[in-house]
Amino acid sequence: MTLDVIHTARIPMPHDYVFRPAGRPLSRWWSGSRVGPDALDGPCLSFVIRHPSAGVILVDTGLHPDAHRSLADFGRPMRLVFRDLEPVGPPFDQQLRALGIEPEAVERVVMTHLHVDHTGAMRLLPNARFTCTRAEWTAAHRRLAAAKGYVAHHLPGAHRVQLIDPAVDGTRHGAFTHTVDLLGDGSIRLISTPGHTPGHLSVLVRTGEHGDVLLVGDAAYTRRSIDEDVLPLITDDDRASRTSMREIREHIASAPRMLVVPTHDPSAWHELRSASG
């Protein structure tokens, strides 16, 4: 089983947004909203798994070509939040084709969560069925969801979505309390890691030749966040975020050779690309 990376954008992330500073809330908000010289160069990534029997499975999607032209595709609230985002390289569908995959041929996509920077190219996959948690799907359709990072026109109809509930249907795997074995063969495990959003998932991939890879999603923005237990400026639920990061940290301790890739970590994805290349 192989794992490839698609990189569609970069976003300068203020240091104090990624690593929550001490101090009063107002001062934290001020420092966390300013892109200074210590900003992190955060990638926007999606992933391509090639399974020997299940075929191509994507994890998240990149930017839609519309967003390469104008961030109006992100909706009014989020185009302000992501105003410093810069597209990188060809659009998502072109990068898929460069890997030998036609967008129409993709039948399964796992969504770590449904924030705008992960969902743009869902519309380019007309035959795909998308897997996410019931909690995440509900959050994306609440009143004022746009202010929380969700954009309705990015999302498919409910008939194309497989909703899972790891707390009900999942099982423990190592340090992780609630996981779902996607294919039933242990090769891809969906891990409940709420906090960043109500129904966030991380994905544990058993690649064989390169060992296990943990796609953290946005459960933590960087590997340092996990190692030092540092929350970002904003979470949906601080307590849930800390629990998720603790479980990730404990699993790393039990599998020290595992590659850990937070979606927006400036360097971790390069390690994955090197291992896959």
C-alpha positions, 0 to 999 in steps of 0.5 A: 500500500502506498501513500502520496501527498497533494499540496495545493496551497500555503498559508502563513500561520501566526506563531501565536495562533498555532501555539497559544500564548499565555496572558489575557484573552484580548492580548492573545487574540491580538498577537494570534491574529498578526502574521509576523516574521515568526509565522509558520509556512503552513501547507494545505495537504490531501493524501492519496492511498493506493490499497491493493484491493480497495484501490484509490482512497483519498484523505481530504481534498485540496483547493478547487480551481475557483479558489486559485482564481479567487477566495470568494469560493471560501465564502465571505467569513472564511475568505477574510480568515484565509486572506493570506492563503496562496495557491501552490502548483496546479489545482487538485484535479491536475495533481491527481491526474499527474499521479495517474488518477482521473477524478471521476475514478475516485470512489472513496474519500475520508474527510478528517473534518469539513473545514473549508481548506479541506473540502474545496475539491469535493465537487471535483469527485463526482463518483466519490462517496465521502466518509466523515463522522456524524458529529462533523456532518451535523456541525457543518449544517448548524446555523452560523456554521459558516462562521465556524469554518464550514462552507455549504456549497463545498459539501455533497448531498447527504446521499453521497456521505457515509456517516460513522460514529466511532464512540458507538461503533468503534473499538479501542486500538492501542492508545486510541479509545475510539477507532473504526477499521475502514476496510476491515483488514487493519490497513486504514483506521479512522481515529476519533480525535475531536477538539479542533472540530466536534467530529474530527478524525485522524487516519492511521495508515499501514503502508507496509514498506514504510511502516505506519503513518499517522495523518493527524489532520488538524487535531494538532497543527504541528508535531511540536504541538503534540510533543509539548501539549500546546493548544492553538489559539482557537479550538472547538473544545479545549478539553477534547483537544487535550485528550486527543493530543494525549492519545496521539502522544501515547500512541507515538510513544508505543510506535516510535518509528511511526511517521506523524503528519499534521496537515499544516506542519511545515516540515512533516509532509516532506518526511512523508514525501521522502519516505514515499519517493 
